[in-house]
């Protein structure tokens, strides 16, 4: 069974980073930085830090479990919050970025508000609902407020 990890990357400006995806024949949508846990990864957190390095040439600290669910392919998806300390989207190295048939990847910083998150077409929808719930009950890390 494959395991996936993703990060709610919180910025010092009370926002979060998302990757805006534009693919031919599909409505634009947003995803969180992350991907699959590979055999060489020391665990889910190490995989997530690797994905952050690859996808946004970034570093993050204060990883905290946020949400877990099993997707319709039977994969466990682990979501973490993390404070992103640096990023350089132009220096990303993930293999998906070199394939022209995968569409566009655009990095966006979104305000960490119910209105801004509610306006996103964030995939999977379960993480959007979990973020909105956490904003409502105040359970996101206090450093982001």
KEDO-577851 format. One record per residue (C-alpha): residue number from 1; residue in one letter; x, y, z. Coordinates in Angstrom, 3 decimals. Each point is the difference from the previous one (the first is absolute). Layout:
N
<rec NUM, "A", <X, Y, Z>> ...
//
This chain:
145
<rec 1, "X", <0.000, 0.000, 0.000>> <rec 2, "X", <1.414, 3.368, -1.024>> <rec 3, "X", <0.188, 2.919, 2.409>> <rec 4, "X", <-0.181, 3.668, -0.976>> <rec 5, "X", <0.968, 3.134, 1.943>> <rec 6, "X", <-0.960, 3.642, -0.498>> <rec 7, "X", <0.730, 3.247, 1.814>> <rec 8, "X", <-2.133, 2.946, 0.965>> <rec 9, "X", <2.958, 2.376, -0.363>> <rec 10, "X", <-0.641, 2.988, 2.236>> <rec 11, "X", <1.772, 3.277, -0.745>> <rec 12, "X", <1.033, 2.817, 2.311>> <rec 13, "X", <-2.626, 2.184, -1.696>> <rec 14, "X", <-2.960, -2.059, 1.334>> <rec 15, "X", <-0.326, -1.835, -3.282>> <rec 16, "X", <0.612, -3.422, -1.463>> <rec 17, "X", <1.671, -1.157, -3.180>> <rec 18, "X", <-1.930, -1.988, -2.594>> <rec 19, "X", <0.884, -1.205, -3.464>> <rec 20, "X", <-2.506, 1.213, -2.565>> <rec 21, "X", <-0.389, -2.648, -2.713>> <rec 22, "X", <-1.093, 0.765, -3.529>> <rec 23, "X", <-0.482, -3.053, -2.195>> <rec 24, "X", <-1.584, -0.215, -3.444>> <rec 25, "X", <-3.603, -1.175, 0.163>> <rec 26, "X", <-0.277, 0.431, 3.792>> <rec 27, "X", <-1.201, 2.901, 2.118>> <rec 28, "X", <2.918, 1.648, 1.853>> <rec 29, "X", <0.509, -1.302, 3.525>> <rec 30, "X", <2.419, 0.281, 2.897>> <rec 31, "X", <2.019, -2.616, 1.877>> <rec 32, "X", <2.284, 0.044, 2.989>> <rec 33, "X", <3.703, -0.733, -0.346>> <rec 34, "X", <0.741, -3.678, 0.469>> <rec 35, "X", <0.031, -3.418, -1.592>> <rec 36, "X", <0.702, -3.639, 0.582>> <rec 37, "X", <2.151, -1.490, 2.725>> <rec 38, "X", <2.871, -1.792, -1.759>> <rec 39, "X", <1.932, -3.072, 1.175>> <rec 40, "X", <3.101, 2.104, 0.689>> <rec 41, "X", <-1.845, 2.433, 2.284>> <rec 42, "X", <0.585, -0.400, 3.752>> <rec 43, "X", <-3.724, 0.511, 0.614>> <rec 44, "X", <-2.931, 2.242, -0.901>> <rec 45, "X", <1.556, 3.187, 1.412>> <rec 46, "X", <3.259, -0.593, -1.883>> <rec 47, "X", <-1.995, -0.621, -3.179>> <rec 48, "X", <-1.889, 3.238, 0.498>> <rec 49, "X", <3.169, 2.032, 0.543>> <rec 50, "X", <1.440, -1.577, -3.195>> <rec 51, "X", <-3.156, 0.914, -1.936>> <rec 52, "X", <0.181, 3.590, 1.296>> <rec 53, "X", <3.628, 0.210, -1.186>> <rec 54, "X", <-0.894, -1.455, -3.404>> <rec 55, "X", <-3.261, 1.821, -0.700>> <rec 56, "X", <0.752, 3.499, 1.273>> <rec 57, "X", <3.753, -0.109, 0.794>> <rec 58, "X", <-1.150, 0.718, 3.522>> <rec 59, "X", <0.635, -0.722, 3.626>> <rec 60, "X", <-2.558, -0.422, 2.746>> <rec 61, "X", <0.001, -0.474, 3.755>> <rec 62, "X", <-2.497, -0.883, 2.721>> <rec 63, "X", <-1.678, -2.875, -1.835>> <rec 64, "X", <-3.168, -1.018, 1.845>> <rec 65, "X", <-2.541, -2.663, -0.948>> <rec 66, "X", <-3.190, 1.671, -1.203>> <rec 67, "X", <-2.292, -2.466, -1.788>> <rec 68, "X", <0.065, -3.630, -1.202>> <rec 69, "X", <-2.342, -1.766, -2.366>> <rec 70, "X", <-0.052, -2.913, -2.447>> <rec 71, "X", <-0.676, 0.980, -3.595>> <rec 72, "X", <-2.069, -1.956, -2.523>> <rec 73, "X", <3.166, -1.799, -1.238>> <rec 74, "X", <0.593, -1.425, 3.490>> <rec 75, "X", <2.972, 2.298, 0.683>> <rec 76, "X", <0.489, 1.588, 3.401>> <rec 77, "X", <0.350, 3.767, -0.360>> <rec 78, "X", <1.709, 1.814, 2.877>> <rec 79, "X", <-0.288, 3.767, 0.199>> <rec 80, "X", <2.266, 2.101, 2.194>> <rec 81, "X", <0.190, 3.654, 0.851>> <rec 82, "X", <3.457, 1.514, -0.258>> <rec 83, "X", <1.514, 3.453, 0.085>> <rec 84, "X", <1.741, 0.643, -3.310>> <rec 85, "X", <3.211, 1.936, 0.579>> <rec 86, "X", <1.259, 0.345, -3.586>> <rec 87, "X", <-1.065, -0.841, -3.524>> <rec 88, "X", <1.094, 0.670, -3.569>> <rec 89, "X", <-2.522, -1.393, -2.457>> <rec 90, "X", <2.303, 0.739, -2.948>> <rec 91, "X", <2.568, -2.438, 1.460>> <rec 92, "X", <-2.396, -2.951, 0.426>> <rec 93, "X", <1.294, -3.390, -1.098>> <rec 94, "X", <-2.902, -2.466, 0.173>> <rec 95, "X", <-0.169, -2.338, -3.016>> <rec 96, "X", <-3.585, 1.047, -0.773>> <rec 97, "X", <1.141, 3.514, -0.922>> <rec 98, "X", <2.054, -1.168, -2.977>> <rec 99, "X", <-2.976, -1.626, -1.738>> <rec 100, "X", <-1.817, 2.381, -2.335>> <rec 101, "X", <-3.057, -2.271, -0.150>> <rec 102, "X", <-0.741, 0.600, 3.721>> <rec 103, "X", <-1.239, 3.573, -0.472>> <rec 104, "X", <0.991, 3.009, 2.077>> <rec 105, "X", <1.086, 0.194, 3.627>> <rec 106, "X", <-0.304, 3.466, 1.561>> <rec 107, "X", <0.884, 0.741, 3.606>> <rec 108, "X", <-2.462, 2.226, 1.869>> <rec 109, "X", <-0.125, 1.409, 3.501>> <rec 110, "X", <-3.582, 0.025, 1.232>> <rec 111, "X", <-1.203, 1.888, 3.094>> <rec 112, "X", <-0.830, -2.372, 2.824>> <rec 113, "X", <-3.640, 1.060, 0.203>> <rec 114, "X", <-3.258, -1.872, -0.450>> <rec 115, "X", <-0.911, 2.212, -2.981>> <rec 116, "X", <3.299, -0.594, -1.815>> <rec 117, "X", <0.065, -3.741, 0.658>> <rec 118, "X", <-3.698, -0.303, -0.808>> <rec 119, "X", <0.642, 1.544, -3.425>> <rec 120, "X", <2.626, -2.609, -0.909>> <rec 121, "X", <-0.617, -3.134, -2.034>> <rec 122, "X", <2.334, -1.791, 2.428>> <rec 123, "X", <0.569, -3.692, -0.570>> <rec 124, "X", <-0.775, -2.278, 1.629>> <rec 125, "X", <-3.223, 1.625, 1.244>> <rec 126, "X", <0.465, -1.712, 3.388>> <rec 127, "X", <2.997, 2.218, 0.810>> <rec 128, "X", <-1.933, 3.128, -0.897>> <rec 129, "X", <-2.726, -1.026, 2.453>> <rec 130, "X", <2.599, -0.819, 2.697>> <rec 131, "X", <1.668, 3.397, -0.463>> <rec 132, "X", <-3.307, 1.842, 0.222>> <rec 133, "X", <-0.886, -1.947, 3.167>> <rec 134, "X", <3.410, 0.799, 1.541>> <rec 135, "X", <-0.392, 3.693, -0.803>> <rec 136, "X", <-3.426, 0.001, 1.623>> <rec 137, "X", <1.106, -1.770, 3.182>> <rec 138, "X", <3.389, 1.756, 0.223>> <rec 139, "X", <2.048, -3.209, -0.080>> <rec 140, "X", <2.579, 1.114, -2.573>> <rec 141, "X", <3.378, 0.853, 1.568>> <rec 142, "X", <-0.178, 3.342, 1.803>> <rec 143, "X", <3.190, 1.277, -1.682>> <rec 144, "X", <-1.929, 0.418, -3.260>> <rec 145, "X", <-2.639, 2.368, 1.391>> 
//
